Amino acid sequence: MNDNRTVVERFYTAFQRLNAPEMNGLYSSNGIIYSNPVYGLLNNDEVHCMWALFCSSVKDFSFSFSDIELLDEEYTTCRWNLSYTILQTGRKVNMRAKSFMRLSEGRIIEHSDAFRLSTFIGQAYGWTGWLFGWTGFLKKKAQLKARKSLVEYIGNVET
């Protein structure tokens, strides 16, 4: 079980350095399931590309993690804090979240990050987000925009 703690520490230490290839190398090569409130459910290469896209599109980045908890031989959780500026908009985002990971044979096979989507929207979209980030309409719009940017990124990587 301490090996799982090491994997989680290595993953988030790589994230602190915005090192997407190192992060992606800690996922299983036999299939990955990832989810968060912005992108929804992602699989395999979508996960790898999402991290590469994120790591290349932020500045003023700060990340810390704590409270790694080994729930059993497969499942682990931890808390994290993240702060960055979105390059395209110049808006500052500060998030607190909890991660859930399932590991097998020293690799991450399932990963989800839980945070308030409305808080993210409020920061990422400015005053419109603060006023309407709680609505289903704006939440869906933010999710579709994130998915679209990921699909475009994947298309550029493949060509």
Backbone as JSON Lines, residues from 0, in Angstrom:
{"i":0,"aa":"M","n":[0.82,-1.2,0.0],"ca":[0.0,0.0,0.0],"c":[0.86,1.26,0.0]}
{"i":1,"aa":"N","n":[2.05,1.19,0.59],"ca":[2.94,2.35,0.54],"c":[3.36,2.67,-0.88]}
{"i":2,"aa":"D","n":[3.38,1.64,-1.76],"ca":[3.67,1.89,-3.16],"c":[2.62,2.82,-3.77]}
{"i":3,"aa":"N","n":[1.37,2.64,-3.38],"ca":[0.31,3.52,-3.89],"c":[0.53,4.96,-3.43]}
{"i":4,"aa":"R","n":[0.95,5.14,-2.2],"ca":[1.25,6.49,-1.72],"c":[2.36,7.11,-2.57]}
{"i":5,"aa":"T","n":[3.37,6.32,-2.88],"ca":[4.48,6.81,-3.7],"c":[4.0,7.22,-5.09]}
{"i":6,"aa":"V","n":[3.1,6.43,-5.69],"ca":[2.56,6.76,-7.01],"c":[1.81,8.09,-6.95]}
{"i":7,"aa":"V","n":[0.96,8.27,-5.94],"ca":[0.21,9.51,-5.8],"c":[1.16,10.69,-5.59]}
{"i":8,"aa":"E","n":[2.15,10.52,-4.75],"ca":[3.14,11.58,-4.53],"c":[3.89,11.92,-5.81]}
{"i":9,"aa":"R","n":[4.29,10.91,-6.56],"ca":[5.0,11.16,-7.82],"c":[4.11,11.88,-8.83]}
{"i":10,"aa":"F","n":[2.82,11.47,-8.89],"ca":[1.88,12.1,-9.81],"c":[1.74,13.59,-9.5]}
{"i":11,"aa":"Y","n":[1.48,13.91,-8.24],"ca":[1.25,15.31,-7.9],"c":[2.53,16.13,-7.84]}
{"i":12,"aa":"T","n":[3.65,15.51,-7.59],"ca":[4.93,16.23,-7.69],"c":[5.21,16.59,-9.15]}
{"i":13,"aa":"A","n":[4.88,15.67,-10.06],"ca":[5.02,15.97,-11.5],"c":[4.05,17.09,-11.89]}
{"i":14,"aa":"F","n":[2.85,17.07,-11.33],"ca":[1.88,18.12,-11.62],"c":[2.38,19.47,-11.12]}
{"i":15,"aa":"Q","n":[3.04,19.5,-9.99],"ca":[3.61,20.76,-9.48],"c":[4.59,21.35,-10.49]}
{"i":16,"aa":"R","n":[5.23,20.5,-11.28],"ca":[6.19,20.96,-12.29],"c":[5.54,21.08,-13.68]}
{"i":17,"aa":"L","n":[4.21,20.87,-13.75],"ca":[3.48,20.86,-15.02],"c":[4.1,19.89,-16.02]}
{"i":18,"aa":"N","n":[4.48,18.73,-15.53],"ca":[5.14,17.72,-16.34],"c":[4.12,16.65,-16.75]}
{"i":19,"aa":"A","n":[3.34,16.95,-17.79],"ca":[2.29,16.04,-18.24],"c":[2.83,14.67,-18.66]}
{"i":20,"aa":"P","n":[3.96,14.57,-19.37],"ca":[4.44,13.24,-19.74],"c":[4.73,12.35,-18.51]}
{"i":21,"aa":"E","n":[5.3,12.93,-17.48],"ca":[5.57,12.14,-16.27],"c":[4.26,11.74,-15.58]}
{"i":22,"aa":"M","n":[3.32,12.66,-15.51],"ca":[2.02,12.34,-14.92],"c":[1.36,11.21,-15.7]}
{"i":23,"aa":"N","n":[1.32,11.34,-17.02],"ca":[0.67,10.35,-17.86],"c":[1.35,8.99,-17.79]}
{"i":24,"aa":"G","n":[2.64,8.98,-17.51],"ca":[3.37,7.72,-17.38],"c":[2.98,6.92,-16.14]}
{"i":25,"aa":"L","n":[2.26,7.54,-15.22],"ca":[1.82,6.85,-14.01],"c":[0.44,6.23,-14.15]}
{"i":26,"aa":"Y","n":[-0.21,6.47,-15.28],"ca":[-1.49,5.83,-15.57],"c":[-1.26,4.46,-16.18]}
{"i":27,"aa":"S","n":[-2.22,3.58,-16.03],"ca":[-2.14,2.24,-16.61],"c":[-2.15,2.33,-18.13]}
{"i":28,"aa":"S","n":[-1.42,1.45,-18.77],"ca":[-1.46,1.39,-20.23],"c":[-2.61,0.5,-20.71]}
{"i":29,"aa":"N","n":[-3.31,-0.12,-19.77],"ca":[-4.43,-1.01,-20.11],"c":[-5.78,-0.32,-20.04]}
{"i":30,"aa":"G","n":[-5.8,0.97,-19.91],"ca":[-7.06,1.71,-19.87],"c":[-7.17,2.58,-18.65]}
{"i":31,"aa":"I","n":[-7.67,3.78,-18.85],"ca":[-7.8,4.78,-17.79],"c":[-9.22,5.34,-17.84]}
{"i":32,"aa":"I","n":[-9.76,5.59,-16.69],"ca":[-11.01,6.34,-16.58],"c":[-10.72,7.53,-15.69]}
{"i":33,"aa":"Y","n":[-11.07,8.73,-16.17],"ca":[-10.85,9.95,-15.4],"c":[-12.11,10.8,-15.49]}
{"i":34,"aa":"S","n":[-12.4,11.53,-14.42],"ca":[-13.51,12.48,-14.5],"c":[-13.26,13.67,-13.59]}
{"i":35,"aa":"N","n":[-13.8,14.8,-14.02],"ca":[-13.88,15.99,-13.17],"c":[-15.09,16.78,-13.62]}
{"i":36,"aa":"P","n":[-15.54,17.75,-12.82],"ca":[-16.76,18.49,-13.17],"c":[-16.68,19.29,-14.47]}
{"i":37,"aa":"V","n":[-15.49,19.67,-14.9],"ca":[-15.37,20.47,-16.12],"c":[-15.42,19.58,-17.37]}
{"i":38,"aa":"Y","n":[-14.6,18.56,-17.43],"ca":[-14.51,17.72,-18.62],"c":[-15.46,16.53,-18.61]}
{"i":39,"aa":"G","n":[-15.96,16.17,-17.47],"ca":[-16.8,14.97,-17.4],"c":[-15.93,13.73,-17.46]}
{"i":40,"aa":"L","n":[-16.45,12.69,-18.06],"ca":[-15.77,11.4,-18.12],"c":[-14.83,11.34,-19.33]}
{"i":41,"aa":"L","n":[-13.58,11.0,-19.08],"ca":[-12.57,10.85,-20.14],"c":[-11.96,9.46,-20.06]}
{"i":42,"aa":"N","n":[-11.48,8.97,-21.19],"ca":[-10.84,7.67,-21.26],"c":[-9.51,7.76,-21.99]}
{"i":43,"aa":"N","n":[-8.57,6.95,-21.57],"ca":[-7.32,6.68,-22.26],"c":[-6.63,7.93,-22.8]}
{"i":44,"aa":"D","n":[-6.5,8.05,-24.14],"ca":[-5.76,9.17,-24.73],"c":[-6.37,10.52,-24.42]}
{"i":45,"aa":"E","n":[-7.69,10.56,-24.19],"ca":[-8.32,11.83,-23.8],"c":[-7.71,12.35,-22.5]}
{"i":46,"aa":"V","n":[-7.43,11.42,-21.58],"ca":[-6.85,11.8,-20.29],"c":[-5.46,12.37,-20.5]}
{"i":47,"aa":"H","n":[-4.64,11.67,-21.28],"ca":[-3.28,12.14,-21.56],"c":[-3.3,13.52,-22.2]}
{"i":48,"aa":"C","n":[-4.18,13.7,-23.17],"ca":[-4.25,14.99,-23.87],"c":[-4.79,16.09,-22.98]}
{"i":49,"aa":"M","n":[-5.74,15.76,-22.09],"ca":[-6.28,16.77,-21.18],"c":[-5.17,17.33,-20.3]}
{"i":50,"aa":"W","n":[-4.31,16.45,-19.75],"ca":[-3.21,16.94,-18.91],"c":[-2.21,17.74,-19.74]}
{"i":51,"aa":"A","n":[-1.9,17.29,-20.94],"ca":[-0.96,18.03,-21.79],"c":[-1.54,19.41,-22.14]}
{"i":52,"aa":"L","n":[-2.83,19.47,-22.46],"ca":[-3.49,20.73,-22.77],"c":[-3.46,21.66,-21.56]}
{"i":53,"aa":"F","n":[-3.83,21.15,-20.39],"ca":[-3.85,21.99,-19.2],"c":[-2.44,22.53,-18.91]}
{"i":54,"aa":"C","n":[-1.46,21.64,-18.91],"ca":[-0.09,22.04,-18.55],"c":[0.48,23.07,-19.51]}
{"i":55,"aa":"S","n":[-0.02,23.11,-20.73],"ca":[0.5,24.06,-21.71],"c":[-0.32,25.35,-21.8]}
{"i":56,"aa":"S","n":[-1.41,25.45,-21.04],"ca":[-2.28,26.62,-21.21],"c":[-2.49,27.44,-19.94]}
{"i":57,"aa":"V","n":[-1.56,27.31,-18.99],"ca":[-1.66,28.09,-17.75],"c":[-0.35,28.81,-17.47]}
{"i":58,"aa":"K","n":[-0.43,29.84,-16.64],"ca":[0.76,30.52,-16.14],"c":[0.51,30.86,-14.68]}
{"i":59,"aa":"D","n":[1.51,31.37,-14.0],"ca":[1.4,31.7,-12.57],"c":[0.86,30.51,-11.78]}
{"i":60,"aa":"F","n":[1.37,29.35,-12.08],"ca":[0.85,28.09,-11.55],"c":[1.41,27.77,-10.18]}
{"i":61,"aa":"S","n":[0.53,27.37,-9.29],"ca":[0.92,26.91,-7.95],"c":[0.02,25.75,-7.57]}
{"i":62,"aa":"F","n":[0.61,24.69,-7.04],"ca":[-0.15,23.5,-6.69],"c":[0.43,22.88,-5.42]}
{"i":63,"aa":"S","n":[-0.44,22.49,-4.52],"ca":[0.0,21.76,-3.32],"c":[-0.99,20.63,-3.05]}
{"i":64,"aa":"F","n":[-0.5,19.57,-2.45],"ca":[-1.37,18.44,-2.1],"c":[-1.05,17.99,-0.69]}
{"i":65,"aa":"S","n":[-2.04,17.35,-0.06],"ca":[-1.87,16.9,1.32],"c":[-2.89,15.81,1.64]}
{"i":66,"aa":"D","n":[-2.78,15.3,2.83],"ca":[-3.75,14.34,3.37],"c":[-3.96,13.12,2.47]}
{"i":67,"aa":"I","n":[-2.87,12.55,1.98],"ca":[-3.0,11.31,1.22],"c":[-3.49,10.23,2.17]}
{"i":68,"aa":"E","n":[-4.59,9.61,1.8],"ca":[-5.18,8.58,2.65],"c":[-5.32,7.3,1.84]}
{"i":69,"aa":"L","n":[-4.7,6.24,2.32],"ca":[-4.8,4.93,1.69],"c":[-6.02,4.22,2.28]}
{"i":70,"aa":"L","n":[-7.07,4.09,1.5],"ca":[-8.31,3.52,2.01],"c":[-8.25,2.01,2.1]}
{"i":71,"aa":"D","n":[-7.6,1.38,1.14],"ca":[-7.36,-0.06,1.14],"c":[-6.24,-0.33,0.15]}
{"i":72,"aa":"E","n":[-6.1,-1.54,-0.33],"ca":[-4.98,-1.85,-1.23],"c":[-5.15,-1.28,-2.64]}
{"i":73,"aa":"E","n":[-6.35,-0.75,-2.95],"ca":[-6.59,-0.19,-4.27],"c":[-6.88,1.31,-4.27]}
{"i":74,"aa":"Y","n":[-7.61,1.78,-3.3],"ca":[-8.16,3.14,-3.33],"c":[-7.4,4.1,-2.43]}
{"i":75,"aa":"T","n":[-7.23,5.31,-2.95],"ca":[-6.56,6.37,-2.19],"c":[-7.24,7.71,-2.47]}
{"i":76,"aa":"T","n":[-7.16,8.6,-1.53],"ca":[-7.68,9.96,-1.72],"c":[-6.62,10.96,-1.27]}
{"i":77,"aa":"C","n":[-6.77,12.17,-1.71],"ca":[-5.95,13.26,-1.18],"c":[-6.64,14.57,-1.49]}
{"i":78,"aa":"R","n":[-6.2,15.59,-0.82],"ca":[-6.72,16.95,-1.04],"c":[-5.65,17.76,-1.78]}
{"i":79,"aa":"W","n":[-6.12,18.72,-2.57],"ca":[-5.17,19.59,-3.24],"c":[-5.72,21.0,-3.4]}
{"i":80,"aa":"N","n":[-4.77,21.93,-3.55],"ca":[-5.07,23.34,-3.81],"c":[-4.32,23.75,-5.07]}
{"i":81,"aa":"L","n":[-5.0,24.51,-5.9],"ca":[-4.46,24.86,-7.2],"c":[-4.74,26.33,-7.47]}
{"i":82,"aa":"S","n":[-3.76,27.0,-8.04],"ca":[-3.91,28.4,-8.42],"c":[-3.19,28.6,-9.75]}
{"i":83,"aa":"Y","n":[-3.84,29.27,-10.69],"ca":[-3.21,29.53,-11.98],"c":[-3.95,30.64,-12.71]}
{"i":84,"aa":"T","n":[-3.32,31.14,-13.74],"ca":[-3.93,32.11,-14.64],"c":[-4.16,31.43,-15.98]}
{"i":85,"aa":"I","n":[-5.35,31.57,-16.51],"ca":[-5.68,31.01,-17.82],"c":[-5.04,31.9,-18.89]}
{"i":86,"aa":"L","n":[-4.19,31.31,-19.73],"ca":[-3.47,32.11,-20.73],"c":[-4.4,32.85,-21.68]}
{"i":87,"aa":"Q","n":[-5.47,32.2,-22.14],"ca":[-6.36,32.8,-23.14],"c":[-7.13,34.0,-22.6]}
{"i":88,"aa":"T","n":[-7.48,33.98,-21.31],"ca":[-8.34,35.03,-20.76],"c":[-7.64,35.94,-19.76]}
{"i":89,"aa":"G","n":[-6.54,35.48,-19.17],"ca":[-5.86,36.23,-18.14],"c":[-6.56,36.17,-16.78]}
{"i":90,"aa":"R","n":[-7.59,35.34,-16.67],"ca":[-8.33,35.22,-15.41],"c":[-7.63,34.26,-14.46]}
{"i":91,"aa":"K","n":[-7.65,34.61,-13.18],"ca":[-7.03,33.81,-12.11],"c":[-8.04,32.81,-11.56]}
{"i":92,"aa":"V","n":[-7.6,31.57,-11.38],"ca":[-8.43,30.5,-10.83],"c":[-7.75,29.95,-9.58]}
{"i":93,"aa":"N","n":[-8.51,29.8,-8.51],"ca":[-8.04,29.17,-7.27],"c":[-9.04,28.08,-6.92]}
{"i":94,"aa":"M","n":[-8.56,26.86,-6.78],"ca":[-9.47,25.75,-6.51],"c":[-8.95,24.89,-5.37]}
{"i":95,"aa":"R","n":[-9.89,24.37,-4.63],"ca":[-9.61,23.32,-3.64],"c":[-10.41,22.11,-4.07]}
{"i":96,"aa":"A","n":[-9.78,20.95,-3.97],"ca":[-10.46,19.75,-4.45],"c":[-10.03,18.53,-3.67]}
{"i":97,"aa":"K","n":[-10.73,17.46,-3.95],"ca":[-10.35,16.16,-3.41],"c":[-10.25,15.19,-4.57]}
{"i":98,"aa":"S","n":[-9.16,14.43,-4.59],"ca":[-8.94,13.43,-5.62],"c":[-9.21,12.04,-5.07]}
{"i":99,"aa":"F","n":[-9.72,11.21,-5.95],"ca":[-9.95,9.81,-5.65],"c":[-9.23,9.01,-6.74]}
{"i":100,"aa":"M","n":[-8.4,8.07,-6.33],"ca":[-7.67,7.25,-7.29],"c":[-7.8,5.77,-6.95]}
{"i":101,"aa":"R","n":[-7.89,4.99,-7.99],"ca":[-7.83,3.53,-7.85],"c":[-6.57,3.09,-8.56]}
{"i":102,"aa":"L","n":[-5.76,2.3,-7.87],"ca":[-4.49,1.86,-8.43],"c":[-4.43,0.34,-8.52]}
{"i":103,"aa":"S","n":[-3.7,-0.12,-9.5],"ca":[-3.47,-1.55,-9.67],"c":[-2.07,-1.74,-10.24]}
{"i":104,"aa":"E","n":[-1.31,-2.61,-9.62],"ca":[0.04,-2.93,-10.08],"c":[0.9,-1.67,-10.23]}
{"i":105,"aa":"G","n":[0.75,-0.74,-9.3],"ca":[1.57,0.46,-9.3],"c":[1.2,1.5,-10.32]}
{"i":106,"aa":"R","n":[0.01,1.39,-10.92],"ca":[-0.45,2.35,-11.92],"c":[-1.85,2.82,-11.57]}
{"i":107,"aa":"I","n":[-2.16,4.05,-11.98],"ca":[-3.49,4.61,-11.76],"c":[-4.42,4.09,-12.85]}
{"i":108,"aa":"I","n":[-5.55,3.5,-12.44],"ca":[-6.51,2.99,-13.42],"c":[-7.82,3.8,-13.42]}
{"i":109,"aa":"E","n":[-8.12,4.44,-12.3],"ca":[-9.28,5.32,-12.21],"c":[-8.87,6.55,-11.4]}
{"i":110,"aa":"H","n":[-9.37,7.71,-11.84],"ca":[-8.98,8.96,-11.18],"c":[-10.14,9.94,-11.34]}
{"i":111,"aa":"S","n":[-10.56,10.53,-10.25],"ca":[-11.56,11.59,-10.33],"c":[-11.18,12.71,-9.39]}
{"i":112,"aa":"D","n":[-11.47,13.92,-9.82],"ca":[-11.24,15.12,-9.02],"c":[-12.58,15.77,-8.74]}
{"i":113,"aa":"A","n":[-12.85,16.05,-7.48],"ca":[-14.12,16.65,-7.08],"c":[-13.91,18.08,-6.6]}
{"i":114,"aa":"F","n":[-14.62,19.02,-7.23],"ca":[-14.6,20.42,-6.83],"c":[-15.89,21.06,-7.32]}
{"i":115,"aa":"R","n":[-16.18,22.25,-6.81],"ca":[-17.42,22.95,-7.17],"c":[-17.27,23.59,-8.55]}
{"i":116,"aa":"L","n":[-18.04,23.08,-9.49],"ca":[-18.01,23.62,-10.85],"c":[-18.43,25.09,-10.87]}
{"i":117,"aa":"S","n":[-19.4,25.45,-10.06],"ca":[-19.87,26.84,-10.05],"c":[-18.77,27.8,-9.58]}
{"i":118,"aa":"T","n":[-17.93,27.38,-8.66],"ca":[-16.82,28.22,-8.2],"c":[-15.81,28.4,-9.33]}
{"i":119,"aa":"F","n":[-15.49,27.31,-10.02],"ca":[-14.58,27.4,-11.16],"c":[-15.13,28.35,-12.23]}
{"i":120,"aa":"I","n":[-16.41,28.21,-12.57],"ca":[-17.02,29.04,-13.59],"c":[-16.99,30.51,-13.18]}
{"i":121,"aa":"G","n":[-17.26,30.78,-11.9],"ca":[-17.22,32.15,-11.42],"c":[-15.87,32.8,-11.63]}
{"i":122,"aa":"Q","n":[-14.82,32.04,-11.43],"ca":[-13.47,32.58,-11.6],"c":[-13.07,32.62,-13.07]}
{"i":123,"aa":"A","n":[-13.4,31.58,-13.82],"ca":[-12.97,31.49,-15.21],"c":[-13.74,32.41,-16.14]}
{"i":124,"aa":"Y","n":[-14.99,32.74,-15.8],"ca":[-15.84,33.53,-16.69],"c":[-16.09,34.95,-16.21]}
{"i":125,"aa":"G","n":[-15.51,35.33,-15.1],"ca":[-15.69,36.71,-14.62],"c":[-17.08,36.94,-14.05]}
{"i":126,"aa":"W","n":[-17.57,38.17,-14.18],"ca":[-18.84,38.54,-13.53],"c":[-20.01,37.7,-14.01]}
{"i":127,"aa":"T","n":[-20.03,37.32,-15.29],"ca":[-21.1,36.46,-15.79],"c":[-21.09,35.13,-15.05]}
{"i":128,"aa":"G","n":[-19.9,34.6,-14.85],"ca":[-19.77,33.34,-14.13],"c":[-20.18,33.44,-12.68]}
{"i":129,"aa":"W","n":[-19.82,34.56,-12.04],"ca":[-20.2,34.75,-10.64],"c":[-21.71,34.83,-10.49]}
{"i":130,"aa":"L","n":[-22.37,35.52,-11.43],"ca":[-23.82,35.68,-11.34],"c":[-24.59,34.43,-11.74]}
{"i":131,"aa":"F","n":[-24.11,33.74,-12.78],"ca":[-24.9,32.65,-13.35],"c":[-24.2,31.29,-13.35]}
{"i":132,"aa":"G","n":[-23.05,31.2,-12.69],"ca":[-22.29,29.94,-12.68],"c":[-23.01,28.78,-12.04]}
{"i":133,"aa":"W","n":[-24.01,29.05,-11.25],"ca":[-24.77,28.0,-10.58],"c":[-25.83,27.4,-11.49]}
{"i":134,"aa":"T","n":[-26.14,28.08,-12.62],"ca":[-27.22,27.6,-13.48],"c":[-26.77,26.43,-14.34]}
{"i":135,"aa":"G","n":[-27.7,25.56,-14.63],"ca":[-27.41,24.43,-15.5],"c":[-26.95,24.87,-16.88]}
{"i":136,"aa":"F","n":[-27.52,25.98,-17.38],"ca":[-27.15,26.48,-18.7],"c":[-25.67,26.82,-18.77]}
{"i":137,"aa":"L","n":[-25.18,27.61,-17.8],"ca":[-23.78,28.03,-17.85],"c":[-22.83,26.87,-17.53]}
{"i":138,"aa":"K","n":[-23.26,25.97,-16.65],"ca":[-22.43,24.79,-16.37],"c":[-22.26,23.96,-17.64]}
{"i":139,"aa":"K","n":[-23.35,23.74,-18.36],"ca":[-23.29,22.96,-19.59],"c":[-22.43,23.68,-20.64]}
{"i":140,"aa":"K","n":[-22.56,24.99,-20.72],"ca":[-21.77,25.78,-21.67],"c":[-20.28,25.64,-21.38]}
{"i":141,"aa":"A","n":[-19.9,25.72,-20.09],"ca":[-18.49,25.57,-19.71],"c":[-17.98,24.18,-20.03]}
{"i":142,"aa":"Q","n":[-18.79,23.17,-19.77],"ca":[-18.37,21.8,-20.06],"c":[-18.21,21.57,-21.56]}
{"i":143,"aa":"L","n":[-19.14,22.1,-22.35],"ca":[-19.04,21.95,-23.81],"c":[-17.82,22.69,-24.36]}
{"i":144,"aa":"K","n":[-17.53,23.87,-23.81],"ca":[-16.36,24.63,-24.24],"c":[-15.07,23.86,-23.92]}
{"i":145,"aa":"A","n":[-15.01,23.27,-22.73],"ca":[-13.83,22.49,-22.34],"c":[-13.66,21.28,-23.26]}
{"i":146,"aa":"R","n":[-14.75,20.57,-23.51],"ca":[-14.7,19.41,-24.39],"c":[-14.26,19.79,-25.8]}
{"i":147,"aa":"K","n":[-14.79,20.92,-26.29],"ca":[-14.44,21.39,-27.63],"c":[-12.94,21.69,-27.71]}
{"i":148,"aa":"S","n":[-12.4,22.36,-26.69],"ca":[-10.97,22.68,-26.71],"c":[-10.14,21.4,-26.64]}
{"i":149,"aa":"L","n":[-10.61,20.4,-25.91],"ca":[-9.88,19.13,-25.84],"c":[-9.93,18.41,-27.19]}
{"i":150,"aa":"V","n":[-11.08,18.37,-27.82],"ca":[-11.21,17.72,-29.14],"c":[-10.31,18.42,-30.16]}
{"i":151,"aa":"E","n":[-10.28,19.76,-30.13],"ca":[-9.4,20.5,-31.04],"c":[-7.93,20.2,-30.76]}
{"i":152,"aa":"Y","n":[-7.57,20.13,-29.48],"ca":[-6.2,19.81,-29.1],"c":[-5.82,18.41,-29.6]}
{"i":153,"aa":"I","n":[-6.7,17.45,-29.4],"ca":[-6.45,16.08,-29.85],"c":[-6.27,16.06,-31.36]}
{"i":154,"aa":"G","n":[-7.12,16.81,-32.09],"ca":[-7.02,16.87,-33.54],"c":[-5.69,17.45,-33.99]}
{"i":155,"aa":"N","n":[-5.18,18.44,-33.27],"ca":[-3.9,19.04,-33.62],"c":[-2.74,18.11,-33.3]}
{"i":156,"aa":"V","n":[-2.88,17.3,-32.24],"ca":[-1.83,16.36,-31.87],"c":[-1.74,15.23,-32.89]}
{"i":157,"aa":"E","n":[-2.89,14.79,-33.38],"ca":[-2.93,13.66,-34.32],"c":[-2.5,14.02,-35.72]}
{"i":158,"aa":"T","n":[-2.55,15.31,-36.09],"ca":[-2.19,15.67,-37.47],"c":[-0.73,15.99,-37.6]}
